Amino acid sequence: MPEAIRKNLNKRRASDQREKREEQPVIIRTFREHRLMEYTCNLESHLFDKTREVFNLEEQLKEKDQIILNLEQIIYISDQREEREEQPVIIRTFSEQRLMECMRNLESRLFDKIREVFNLEEQLREKDQIILNLELRILKLEKPKNVYTVTLKGYSTCLKPFTRKLIKDDEQVIYTELVIKEKKEKKEKEQSVIIRTFREQRLLEYTRNLEARLFERTRQVINLEEQIRDLEYTKNLTQNQTY
């Protein structure tokens, strides 16, 4: 009897399993896929928790911002009241108004001078960079002394008119710049009396020094360019001589 009952139970289980297999689609997963599915489910739940936490924090931040805004409004209103109570009614005379306008004009002029100083410093930096590049080019073009002296002695007559022409052109440019600068200074002197503060006078002196330095740098650049032209010319002559 127990064997027959066991056989019947096994048959029923087998038939139940067949029915379940026929109803559901067959899903065969490897162990790695099963682990990955579990990991993704855990990640999704963790992400959901984090998003909910972020949402709650954002709500708290909004509440805090609203509290801060209300407090700032209260402080602003109280400050305005205190200012109204403390400040007396200001009645300015005509001379005081003129002085205030003069002060504003001086401040604007001071700002312009500061900007001019900044631009001059930038130009000086550019000139320093040009000088450095030209000096590097001169170092590259220079040759041993014995070869260099021979070429200069042999072709000194050819170099002189070429360099003289370049020097004359550069001197003409410098002369025109000086004339323009002198005209500007004359116009400034002819204008009405200018009241300058101590700080503005210091800035004017600083700008003049910067302009002088800039002029020296330009002259130095011109001299270096002349040296480079001479060296290139002598180099070409020596190359032609060797050919």
C-alpha positions, 0 to 999 in steps of 0.5 A, a space after each residue: 500500500 505505501 508503495 502504491 500511494 507513493 507512486 500515485 503522489 509522484 505521478 500527481 507531482 509530475 503532472 502538476 509540474 508539466 501543467 506549470 511548465 506548459 502555462 509559464 514560458 521557459 526561462 533558463 538563467 545562468 548563475 551569473 545572470 541570476 546574480 546580476 539580476 539580484 544586483 540590479 534589483 538592489 541598485 534600483 531600490 537603493 537609487 529609489 531610496 536616494 532619490 526620495 532622500 534628495 527630494 526631502 532634502 530639497 524640500 528642507 532647503 526650500 523651507 530654509 531659503 524661505 526663512 532666510 528671505 523673510 529674515 532678510 526682509 525684516 532686517 532690510 525694513 529695520 535698517 531703513 527705519 534706523 537710517 531714516 531716524 539717524 540721518 538728518 535732512 541734508 541741505 547742500 549749498 551751490 558750492 558744495 554741489 560743485 565740489 561734489 561734482 568735482 570729486 566725481 570727475 576726479 574719481 572718473 579721471 583717476 579710474 581712466 588713469 589706472 586703466 591707462 597704466 594697466 594698458 601701458 604695463 601690458 604693452 611693456 610686457 609685450 615689448 619684453 617678450 619681443 626683446 626676448 624672442 629677438 635676443 634668442 634669434 640673435 643667439 641662433 644667428 651668431 657664428 664663430 668670431 673668426 668667420 664672422 669678422 671676415 664677412 663683416 670686413 669683406 662686406 662692410 661697404 654693402 651693409 652700411 647703406 642698407 643699415 643707414 636706410 633702416 635707421 633713418 626709417 626707424 628714427 622718422 617713426 620715433 620722431 613722429 611719435 615724439 611730435 604727437 606726444 609734445 602736441 598732446 602735452 601742449 594741449 593739456 597745458 593750454 586747457 583750464 587749470 586742473 585740480 589733481 589729488 596726490 594719488 592722481 599726481 603719483 599715477 601721472 608720474 607713474 604713467 610718464 615713467 611707463 611711457 619712457 620705459 616703453 619708448 626705451 623698449 621700442 628703441 631696444 627692439 629697433 636696435 635688435 631688429 637691425 642686428 638681426 637684419 645685419 646677421 641675416 644679410 651676412 649669413 646670406 652673403 656667406 652662403 652665397 660665397 660658399 656656393 
